[in-house]
Amino acid sequence: MAMLEAAQYGVPLIGTAVGAIADLSPEAAVAVPVSDEASLAQAILAVWRDPLRRRQLGKAAQASVAREYALTRAVDRAMMMYEMMASDE
């Protein structure tokens, strides 16, 4: 959840390829293998040293979160789940 909140403000996302990071496109986040500290450190340094890439990642993450987690989309998903549950009875 914290990653999605950060992305909402245009913070570039870097982390292990699980949860929210794994769900985002490579244009919106840098995902590294789980338990690979060296890859994580390299990814952080690479993004830190490249201001243009930092801005691009931040903007793409922000757009992705706005698109995927918008209130209307969340309501649509909830309604779809309720309809599926109601049709199973």
C-alpha positions in Angstrom: 0.0 0.0 0.0 2.8 2.4 0.8 4.3 1.9 -2.7 1.0 2.8 -4.3 0.7 5.9 -2.1 4.2 7.0 -3.1 3.5 6.4 -6.8 0.4 8.6 -6.4 2.8 11.5 -5.8 5.1 10.6 -8.6 7.8 8.9 -6.6 9.8 6.4 -8.7 9.2 2.8 -7.5 12.0 0.4 -6.9 11.6 -2.9 -5.1 11.3 -6.7 -5.2 9.1 -8.3 -7.8 6.2 -9.0 -5.4 2.9 -7.2 -4.6 2.3 -3.8 -6.1 5.7 -3.6 -7.8 5.0 -6.9 -9.7 1.7 -5.6 -10.9 3.1 -2.4 -12.4 4.6 -2.2 -15.9 8.4 -1.9 -16.3 7.9 1.7 -17.4 6.3 2.5 -14.0 8.6 0.6 -11.6 11.9 -1.2 -11.4 11.4 -4.7 -10.1 14.3 -6.8 -8.9 14.4 -10.5 -7.8 13.4 -11.3 -4.3 16.4 -11.6 -1.9 18.8 -10.1 -4.3 20.2 -7.2 -2.3 22.9 -6.5 -4.9 20.4 -6.0 -7.7 18.3 -3.8 -5.5 21.2 -1.6 -4.6 22.2 -1.4 -8.3 18.7 -0.4 -9.3 18.5 2.3 -6.6 21.8 3.8 -7.6 21.0 3.6 -11.4 17.7 5.5 -10.8 19.3 8.0 -8.4 22.0 8.8 -10.9 19.6 9.3 -13.8 17.2 12.3 -13.2 15.4 11.8 -16.5 14.7 8.2 -15.8 13.6 9.1 -12.2 11.1 11.6 -13.6 9.9 9.1 -16.3 9.4 6.3 -13.7 7.6 8.7 -11.3 5.2 10.0 -14.0 4.5 6.5 -15.3 3.9 5.2 -11.8 1.6 8.1 -11.0 -0.4 7.5 -14.3 -0.6 3.8 -13.6 -1.9 4.2 -10.1 -4.4 6.8 -11.3 -5.7 4.5 -14.0 -5.7 1.2 -12.0 -6.8 2.3 -8.6 -9.2 5.1 -9.5 -12.4 5.2 -7.3 -14.7 4.4 -10.2 -12.6 1.4 -11.1 -12.6 0.2 -7.5 -16.3 0.5 -7.4 -16.7 -1.4 -10.6 -14.5 -4.2 -9.3 -16.5 -4.4 -6.1 -19.8 -4.5 -7.9 -18.5 -7.2 -10.2 -17.5 -9.3 -7.1 -20.9 -8.7 -5.4 -22.7 -9.8 -8.6 -20.5 -12.9 -8.9 -21.3 -13.8 -5.3 -25.0 -13.1 -5.7 -25.2 -15.3 -8.8 -23.5 -18.2 -6.9 -26.4 -18.4 -4.4 
